Amino acid sequence: MAKVTVYNSEGKSAGEVVLDQKVFGVDIKPELVQQAVRTQMANRRIVLAHTKDRSEVRGGGKKPWRQKGTGRSRHGSIRSPLWKGGGVTFGPLSNRNFELKMNKKARRKALLMCLTARAAAKELIVIDTIDMKGGKTKAAMGFFKKLPVKGSVLLVVPKLEQQIVRATRNIPSVKVIRADSINVVDLLSFHFIVAAKGSLDIIKKTYLA
């Protein structure tokens, strides 16, 4: 059984907690984790690039010259893709769909693999209390300095408290997330995961159901 030290708000040991092997001891398959990351990144993608075709470009309703008798080539609109200022043929459109699908069981399995990997690498820190008095950034910085973390931090809490959110929102290297809303990309994007002790039961209840 894997055990991790539980730290208090002063950064001192407050005992140990046994990690559930069904959550933090699964077999890791990198291919499944990669699929989960690709799926999540594709589904959050916002399509912005859009070119106008000839029907969307303003103007060009009038035929530029008569069909016959001018000696020039036949044209019906100055907004044809052949003309400067006309529409674009086969350009990127905003209605493109990059959505990927992944079944729920596989997605949850990939998430548990990420938790297992972070725990095995000793990048999971468990705390019994979170003390950020007054919701001040200074208090949040002091709190993290007392913990054995270096670099960016994903703070996993049982529920979002306004005091914690306010204290950490101006720290770019810290993100606060509820235990029932964790995802593969966030678990892999931060150097350390700091989880409130109560979050472990919520993770087990949410992702093993």
SVG drawing of the C-alpha trace seen along z (x, -y; Angstrom):
<svg xmlns="http://www.w3.org/2000/svg" viewBox="-27 -47 38 49">
<polyline fill="none" stroke="black" stroke-width="0.4" points="0.0,0.0 1.3,-3.4 1.4,-6.0 1.9,-9.8 2.6,-12.3 -0.2,-14.6 1.0,-18.2 -0.7,-20.9 -1.0,-24.6 2.4,-25.2 4.1,-22.7 4.7,-20.1 3.8,-16.5 0.4,-15.7 0.4,-11.9 0.1,-9.7 -2.7,-8.6 -3.0,-5.4 -3.7,-5.9 -6.4,-3.7 -4.7,-1.4 -7.8,-1.5 -7.2,-5.2 -3.4,-5.6 -2.2,-2.2 -3.5,-1.4 -1.5,-0.1 -0.3,-3.0 -0.9,-2.9 0.7,-6.0 -1.4,-5.5 -4.7,-5.8 -3.4,-9.0 -2.4,-10.5 -5.8,-9.8 -7.5,-11.5 -5.3,-14.5 -5.9,-14.8 -9.7,-14.4 -9.8,-17.1 -7.7,-19.6 -9.6,-19.1 -13.0,-19.5 -12.0,-22.7 -10.6,-24.2 -12.3,-27.4 -12.5,-27.8 -11.8,-31.4 -10.3,-31.4 -13.0,-32.1 -12.8,-33.3 -15.7,-34.7 -16.9,-33.0 -18.5,-34.9 -21.9,-34.9 -20.6,-36.6 -18.5,-39.4 -20.3,-42.7 -21.2,-44.0 -21.0,-42.5 -24.7,-42.2 -24.6,-43.9 -23.2,-42.2 -20.0,-44.2 -20.7,-44.4 -23.0,-42.8 -22.6,-39.2 -21.7,-39.7 -20.3,-42.3 -17.6,-43.8 -14.7,-41.5 -14.0,-40.8 -14.5,-37.6 -17.9,-36.8 -18.4,-37.7 -21.4,-37.8 -20.0,-39.4 -16.9,-41.4 -17.0,-39.3 -16.1,-36.1 -13.0,-34.3 -11.3,-35.3 -11.4,-39.0 -9.3,-40.9 -11.5,-41.6 -13.7,-38.7 -14.5,-35.6 -12.1,-32.9 -12.3,-29.4 -11.7,-26.5 -10.6,-28.8 -11.0,-27.9 -14.5,-28.3 -15.7,-28.8 -18.1,-25.9 -15.3,-23.3 -15.7,-20.6 -12.7,-19.2 -14.6,-17.2 -13.3,-13.8 -15.1,-11.2 -13.8,-8.9 -16.0,-6.7 -16.5,-7.5 -14.8,-4.4 -11.6,-5.0 -11.5,-8.7 -11.8,-7.9 -9.1,-5.2 -6.7,-7.7 -7.4,-10.1 -6.6,-7.5 -3.4,-6.7 -2.3,-10.3 -3.0,-10.3 -1.0,-7.1 1.9,-8.5 1.9,-11.8 1.8,-9.8 4.6,-7.5 6.7,-10.5 6.1,-12.0 4.4,-15.0 1.2,-14.5 1.1,-16.5 -1.8,-16.0 -2.8,-18.6 -5.2,-18.5 -6.1,-22.2 -5.8,-25.2 -5.1,-28.5 -5.3,-31.6 -6.5,-34.2 -8.5,-37.1 -8.2,-35.8 -4.9,-37.6 -2.4,-36.7 0.4,-37.1 -1.3,-34.5 -1.5,-32.1 2.2,-32.6 3.2,-32.0 1.0,-28.8 2.7,-27.3 6.2,-28.3 5.7,-26.1 5.0,-23.0 7.6,-20.9 6.6,-22.2 8.6,-23.9 7.0,-25.3 3.4,-25.4 0.6,-23.9 -2.8,-22.4 -4.7,-22.9 -7.5,-20.3 -10.2,-21.1 -13.5,-19.4 -15.4,-22.6 -14.5,-26.1 -14.3,-28.6 -14.3,-32.3 -11.4,-32.9 -9.1,-30.4 -10.2,-31.5 -9.6,-35.2 -6.2,-34.5 -4.8,-32.4 -6.4,-34.2 -3.4,-36.6 -0.8,-33.7 -0.3,-32.6 1.4,-29.3 -1.5,-28.2 -4.9,-26.8 -7.7,-25.8 -10.1,-23.0 -12.8,-21.0 -12.0,-17.3 -15.0,-16.2 -13.9,-18.3 -10.2,-17.2 -9.1,-16.4 -6.2,-14.8 -4.8,-18.0 -4.6,-19.8 -3.1,-16.8 -0.3,-16.8 0.2,-20.5 1.3,-21.4 4.5,-20.4 2.8,-19.4 -0.7,-18.5 -1.7,-19.7 -4.8,-18.0 -6.9,-18.6 -7.3,-15.3 -11.1,-15.5 -10.5,-15.6 -9.2,-12.0 -12.6,-10.5 -14.4,-12.7 -12.1,-11.6 -12.7,-7.9 -16.4,-8.4 -16.6,-10.4 -14.3,-8.4 -14.8,-4.8 -18.6,-5.0"/>
</svg>
